[in-house]
Amino acid sequence: MTSRTPSDSAQQPENAPAKAPAKDPWDLPDVSGLVVGVLGGTGPQGKGLAFRLARAGQKVIIGSRAAERAQAAAEELGHGVEGADNAETARRSDIVIVAVPWDGHGKTLEGLREELAGKLVVDCVNPLGFDRQGAYALRPEEGSAAQQAAALLPDSRVTAAFHHLSAVLLQDPETDMIDTDVMVLGEVRADVEIVQALAGRIPGMRGIFAGRLRNAHQVESLVANLISVNRRYKAHAGLRVTDV
Ligand SMILES: NC(=O)c1ccc[n+]([C@@H]2O[C@H](COP(=O)([O-])OP(=O)(O)OC[C@H]3O[C@@H](n4cnc5c(N)ncnc54)[C@H](OP(=O)(O)O)[C@@H]3O)[C@@H](O)[C@H]2O)c1
């Protein structure tokens, strides 16, 4: 009788097919044909992202609670950006960036559950509080804004990204390059890669996989530190992940 040892079971059987080579993590999909919607796209972050993506050739629709506000902001931005109310924006988009304030996050997403079903949702919301000492991280009941989105949108593909950007730089037409990495979090690799590719459309920006949504809290919270950096150094700080 032969017995198998643990080291035996770890060996490949002789006729096992060769292991496929690991996929190049920088081999990202072509997202140039996807429509990007931005909920809360009339604010500095949403407008800035819309401007950058549209300038890079992406089709962008900005959303608002009032269609006419979105249309006015879209006209200001040019580059083919359109404006609509948040529901229509969600319906017409393949990828939907959530750029509303933390205060309105849960209610906004709850109200758009149907329109967002099947969509790739990208949450960039940073739950922060401010007092006389500056900005500090809040801890949402669900763990993070991204996890709240995932809980409220069971039929959507929720990811998180674009937390650490300066809306001032994004909106400045004189700034050609946005010198920063974008941490992208999510549960499904293919969805994360789409968001990485989207970030990569913006000159200077690189999207990097940074874990699952359960690790979104640290990423969202880090913005409180960046705000402190910006105040001390009068800067619009971004982040770089080295050695990748
Ligand atoms: N600003 C930045 O530099 C930056 C950087 C990274 C991430 N973020 C995150 O991006 C999000 C947006 O930032 P922002 O500075 O652009 O915010 P904001 O100007 O305060 O809000 C963005 C838009 O959201 C809509 N809105 C306001 N209150 C709302 C509510 N209670 N419910 C639903 N919609 C509401 C408004 O549009 P309508 O009135 O037209 O609906 C507003 O123009 C925030 O969660 C922030 O943490 C910001």
The ligand as an SDF file (V2000), in Angstrom:
LIG
                    3D

 48 52  0  0  0  0  0  0  0  0999 V2000
  -13.3030   67.9580   -3.2950 N   0  0  0  0  0  0  0  0  0  0  0  0
  -12.2870   67.1240   -3.3670 C   0  0  0  0  0  0  0  0  0  0  0  0
  -11.1430   67.5530   -3.5390 O   0  0  0  0  0  0  0  0  0  0  0  0
  -12.5190   65.6370   -3.2480 C   0  0  0  0  0  0  0  0  0  0  0  0
  -11.4830   64.7550   -3.5340 C   0  0  0  0  0  0  0  0  0  0  0  0
  -11.7170   63.3780   -3.4510 C   0  0  0  0  0  0  0  0  0  0  0  0
  -12.9610   62.8930   -3.0800 C   0  0  0  0  0  0  0  0  0  0  0  0
  -13.9510   63.7830   -2.7750 N   0  0  0  0  0  0  0  0  0  0  0  0
  -15.2610   63.2560   -2.3720 C   0  0  0  0  0  0  0  0  0  0  0  0
  -16.1440   63.5320   -3.4480 O   0  0  0  0  0  0  0  0  0  0  0  0
  -17.4280   63.8630   -2.9510 C   0  0  0  0  0  0  0  0  0  0  0  0
  -17.8470   65.1770   -3.5790 C   0  0  0  0  0  0  0  0  0  0  0  0
  -16.9890   66.1990   -3.1730 O   0  0  0  0  0  0  0  0  0  0  0  0
  -17.2870   67.7290   -3.5460 P   0  0  0  0  0  0  0  0  0  0  0  0
  -16.2790   68.5430   -2.8760 O   0  0  0  0  0  0  0  0  0  0  0  0
  -17.4800   67.8420   -5.0210 O   0  0  0  0  0  0  0  0  0  0  0  0
  -18.7220   67.8630   -2.7810 O   0  0  0  0  0  0  0  0  0  0  0  0
  -19.9130   68.9060   -2.8230 P   0  0  0  0  0  0  0  0  0  0  0  0
  -19.5710   70.0410   -3.7160 O   0  0  0  0  0  0  0  0  0  0  0  0
  -20.2800   69.2210   -1.4270 O   0  0  0  0  0  0  0  0  0  0  0  0
  -21.0840   68.0300   -3.4450 O   0  0  0  0  0  0  0  0  0  0  0  0
  -21.1140   67.5830   -4.7620 C   0  0  0  0  0  0  0  0  0  0  0  0
  -22.5220   67.6930   -5.3220 C   0  0  0  0  0  0  0  0  0  0  0  0
  -23.3700   66.7820   -4.6430 O   0  0  0  0  0  0  0  0  0  0  0  0
  -24.7110   67.3030   -4.6390 C   0  0  0  0  0  0  0  0  0  0  0  0
  -25.2390   67.2460   -3.2650 N   0  0  0  0  0  0  0  0  0  0  0  0
  -25.0330   68.1110   -2.2320 C   0  0  0  0  0  0  0  0  0  0  0  0
  -25.6660   67.7140   -1.1250 N   0  0  0  0  0  0  0  0  0  0  0  0
  -26.2830   66.5390   -1.4630 C   0  0  0  0  0  0  0  0  0  0  0  0
  -27.1120   65.6350   -0.7570 C   0  0  0  0  0  0  0  0  0  0  0  0
  -27.4170   65.8320    0.5290 N   0  0  0  0  0  0  0  0  0  0  0  0
  -27.5830   64.5530   -1.4260 N   0  0  0  0  0  0  0  0  0  0  0  0
  -27.2810   64.3460   -2.7360 C   0  0  0  0  0  0  0  0  0  0  0  0
  -26.5050   65.1790   -3.4520 N   0  0  0  0  0  0  0  0  0  0  0  0
  -26.0290   66.2580   -2.8200 C   0  0  0  0  0  0  0  0  0  0  0  0
  -24.6470   68.7280   -5.1370 C   0  0  0  0  0  0  0  0  0  0  0  0
  -25.1090   68.7220   -6.4680 O   0  0  0  0  0  0  0  0  0  0  0  0
  -26.6260   69.0810   -6.8420 P   0  0  0  0  0  0  0  0  0  0  0  0
  -27.0890   70.1140   -5.8600 O   0  0  0  0  0  0  0  0  0  0  0  0
  -26.4590   69.6450   -8.2140 O   0  0  0  0  0  0  0  0  0  0  0  0
  -27.3790   67.8110   -6.7790 O   0  0  0  0  0  0  0  0  0  0  0  0
  -23.1600   69.0530   -5.1480 C   0  0  0  0  0  0  0  0  0  0  0  0
  -22.7910   69.9300   -6.1840 O   0  0  0  0  0  0  0  0  0  0  0  0
  -17.3300   63.9330   -1.4320 C   0  0  0  0  0  0  0  0  0  0  0  0
  -17.9220   62.8110   -0.8670 O   0  0  0  0  0  0  0  0  0  0  0  0
  -15.8440   63.9720   -1.1490 C   0  0  0  0  0  0  0  0  0  0  0  0
  -15.5100   63.2650    0.0310 O   0  0  0  0  0  0  0  0  0  0  0  0
  -13.7600   65.1310   -2.8640 C   0  0  0  0  0  0  0  0  0  0  0  0
  1  2  1  0
  2  3  2  0
  2  4  1  0
  4  5  1  0
  4 48  2  0
  5  6  2  0
  6  7  1  0
  7  8  2  0
  8  9  1  0
  8 48  1  0
  9 10  1  0
  9 46  1  0
 10 11  1  0
 11 12  1  0
 11 44  1  0
 12 13  1  0
 13 14  1  0
 14 15  2  0
 14 16  1  0
 14 17  1  0
 17 18  1  0
 18 19  2  0
 18 20  1  0
 18 21  1  0
 21 22  1  0
 22 23  1  0
 23 24  1  0
 23 42  1  0
 24 25  1  0
 25 26  1  0
 25 36  1  0
 26 27  1  0
 26 35  1  0
 27 28  2  0
 28 29  1  0
 29 30  1  0
 29 35  2  0
 30 31  1  0
 30 32  2  0
 32 33  1  0
 33 34  2  0
 34 35  1  0
 36 37  1  0
 36 42  1  0
 37 38  1  0
 38 39  2  0
 38 40  1  0
 38 41  1  0
 42 43  1  0
 44 45  1  0
 44 46  1  0
 46 47  1  0
M  CHG  2   8   1  16  -1
M  END
$$$$
